[in-house]
């Protein structure tokens, strides 16, 4: 990771920028209240990736029992294809391994081949399909899992 990139806990002050990235990244954006609620959950981890003080990406995941589940991840459109999503996922995986987590999970729209390709490169594998998972479009979700070495 470049020395100019930092990964830090998300703060309420970051939400305006996070909401901008969210809106340009997902067909149906999470509302501000959802992020605020996530920030209050003791089992949720929300982190931002900054360059020169500006938020360029974020991740939200839960660690419960033996699972780390990625709920949301996005990179600013102007910063895509620079490996920022990979950095955030690798950081989450490092934390999971340190905390004895056995596997990582996530859902991704089946119509998002770019994201699916990224997840496969990072070691996630297709575990199943959740039919009609995305209520906004009725699109199916690929359910992906990455097992961590014991």
HELIX and SHEET records of a PDB file:
HELIX    1   1 UNK A   12  UNK A   14  5                                   3    
HELIX    2   2 UNK A   15  UNK A   25  1                                  11    
HELIX    3   3 UNK A   32  UNK A   40  1                                   9    
HELIX    4   4 UNK A   77  UNK A   79  5                                   3    
HELIX    5   5 UNK A   84  UNK A   98  1                                  15    
HELIX    6   6 UNK A  113  UNK A  121  1                                   9    
SHEET    1   A 7 UNK A   5  UNK A   9  0                                        
SHEET    2   A 7 UNK A  44  UNK A  51 -1                                        
SHEET    3   A 7 UNK A  54  UNK A  64 -1                                        
SHEET    4   A 7 UNK A  67  UNK A  75 -1                                        
SHEET    5   A 7 UNK A 103  UNK A 109  1                                        
SHEET    6   A 7 UNK A 141  UNK A 147 -1                                        
SHEET    7   A 7 UNK A 125  UNK A 130 -1                                        
END                                                                             
